[in-house]
Amino acid sequence: MACYTGAYCCWLIMRIINALEIFVAIQFYDKKAVKKAANLSVNSDLLTKARDLKINLSRTLENALKDELRKIEQAKWKKENLKAIESLNELSEKNGLFSDKYRVF
């Protein structure tokens, strides 16, 4: 079991808060970038049904790519910060949280 000093605890908490702030502020892509044509292969029946329903294919693809990119970036962030998260969890299990006295059950 590791022994944590007050300074280390503060550093660890600030590291995680800083990482979270950066993660929230990340622009995954330039929303103002020009559109570029792309050739894609899509199941013909799926394409016909989407067109019949007047689904905007470009917007749908962009949304799907944005969601996939966000998932990948989140997994990458969690992997990079796993050690700090585990340390903070261990610290809070051992010492409790600063807000424990304010909890209402």
Secondary structure, 3 states (H helix, E strand, C coil): CCCCCHHHHHHHHHHHHHHHHHHHHCCCCCCCCCCCCCCCCCCHHHHHHHHHCCCCHHHHHHHHHHHHHHHHHHHHHHHHCHHHHHHHHHHHHHHCCCCHHHCCC
